[in-house]
Amino acid sequence: MTVLLIEHDLDMVFELADTVTVMHLGRHLETGTPEEVRASGEVQSAYLGTTEATS
């Protein structure tokens, strides 16, 4: 069975889904297992921001 779930609570999505596709601003970022998506630098940057030192 395939279910399309649009949700921003990623912890809930990671619990429910076997495969996750992440989009940001209408652009595909990553598709994979919850573990793969969670580890993706591109997903982390898009949703958590980047940590750059400021001087």
C-alpha positions as protocol buffer text, in pm:
chain_id: "A"
residue {
  index: 1
  type: MET
  ca { x: 0 y: 0 z: 0 }
}
residue {
  index: 2
  type: THR
  ca { x: 123 y: 350 z: -82 }
}
residue {
  index: 3
  type: VAL
  ca { x: 23 y: 650 z: 128 }
}
residue {
  index: 4
  type: LEU
  ca { x: 106 y: 1012 z: 53 }
}
residue {
  index: 5
  type: LEU
  ca { x: 162 y: 1195 z: 380 }
}
residue {
  index: 6
  type: ILE
  ca { x: 247 y: 1563 z: 381 }
}
residue {
  index: 7
  type: GLU
  ca { x: 377 y: 1645 z: 727 }
}
residue {
  index: 8
  type: HIS
  ca { x: 634 y: 1873 z: 885 }
}
residue {
  index: 9
  type: ASP
  ca { x: 678 y: 1674 z: 1207 }
}
residue {
  index: 10
  type: LEU
  ca { x: 977 y: 1476 z: 1086 }
}
residue {
  index: 11
  type: ASP
  ca { x: 1003 y: 1261 z: 1399 }
}
residue {
  index: 12
  type: MET
  ca { x: 650 y: 1135 z: 1335 }
}
residue {
  index: 13
  type: VAL
  ca { x: 724 y: 1075 z: 966 }
}
residue {
  index: 14
  type: PHE
  ca { x: 1042 y: 883 z: 1050 }
}
residue {
  index: 15
  type: GLU
  ca { x: 842 y: 658 z: 1284 }
}
residue {
  index: 16
  type: LEU
  ca { x: 566 y: 586 z: 1029 }
}
residue {
  index: 17
  type: ALA
  ca { x: 741 y: 563 z: 694 }
}
residue {
  index: 18
  type: ASP
  ca { x: 969 y: 305 z: 534 }
}
residue {
  index: 19
  type: THR
  ca { x: 1069 y: 547 z: 258 }
}
residue {
  index: 20
  type: VAL
  ca { x: 1077 y: 925 z: 289 }
}
residue {
  index: 21
  type: THR
  ca { x: 1098 y: 1190 z: 17 }
}
residue {
  index: 22
  type: VAL
  ca { x: 1192 y: 1539 z: 131 }
}
residue {
  index: 23
  type: MET
  ca { x: 1112 y: 1847 z: -76 }
}
residue {
  index: 24
  type: HIS
  ca { x: 1210 y: 2206 z: -1 }
}
residue {
  index: 25
  type: LEU
  ca { x: 1076 y: 2507 z: -189 }
}
residue {
  index: 26
  type: GLY
  ca { x: 933 y: 2276 z: -455 }
}
residue {
  index: 27
  type: ARG
  ca { x: 1265 y: 2101 z: -515 }
}
residue {
  index: 28
  type: HIS
  ca { x: 1342 y: 1735 z: -446 }
}
residue {
  index: 29
  type: LEU
  ca { x: 1618 y: 1704 z: -185 }
}
residue {
  index: 30
  type: GLU
  ca { x: 1637 y: 1340 z: -84 }
}
residue {
  index: 31
  type: THR
  ca { x: 1459 y: 1005 z: -100 }
}
residue {
  index: 32
  type: GLY
  ca { x: 1560 y: 716 z: 120 }
}
residue {
  index: 33
  type: THR
  ca { x: 1505 y: 538 z: 446 }
}
residue {
  index: 34
  type: PRO
  ca { x: 1440 y: 754 z: 751 }
}
residue {
  index: 35
  type: GLU
  ca { x: 1801 y: 694 z: 859 }
}
residue {
  index: 36
  type: GLU
  ca { x: 1938 y: 804 z: 521 }
}
residue {
  index: 37
  type: VAL
  ca { x: 1720 y: 1115 z: 513 }
}
residue {
  index: 38
  type: ARG
  ca { x: 1806 y: 1206 z: 873 }
}
residue {
  index: 39
  type: ALA
  ca { x: 2179 y: 1182 z: 790 }
}
residue {
  index: 40
  type: SER
  ca { x: 2154 y: 1390 z: 470 }
}
residue {
  index: 41
  type: GLY
  ca { x: 2356 y: 1710 z: 490 }
}
residue {
  index: 42
  type: GLU
  ca { x: 2130 y: 1873 z: 233 }
}
residue {
  index: 43
  type: VAL
  ca { x: 1817 y: 1799 z: 438 }
}
residue {
  index: 44
  type: GLN
  ca { x: 1985 y: 1917 z: 758 }
}
residue {
  index: 45
  type: SER
  ca { x: 2092 y: 2241 z: 592 }
}
residue {
  index: 46
  type: ALA
  ca { x: 1747 y: 2308 z: 447 }
}
residue {
  index: 47
  type: TYR
  ca { x: 1553 y: 2237 z: 766 }
}
residue {
  index: 48
  type: LEU
  ca { x: 1799 y: 2317 z: 1044 }
}
residue {
  index: 49
  type: GLY
  ca { x: 2012 y: 2585 z: 878 }
}
residue {
  index: 50
  type: THR
  ca { x: 2387 y: 2585 z: 867 }
}
residue {
  index: 51
  type: THR
  ca { x: 2615 y: 2670 z: 1152 }
}
residue {
  index: 52
  type: GLU
  ca { x: 2874 y: 2910 z: 1018 }
}
residue {
  index: 53
  type: ALA
  ca { x: 3100 y: 3105 z: 1246 }
}
residue {
  index: 54
  type: THR
  ca { x: 3059 y: 3477 z: 1225 }
}
residue {
  index: 55
  type: SER
  ca { x: 3344 y: 3716 z: 1294 }
}
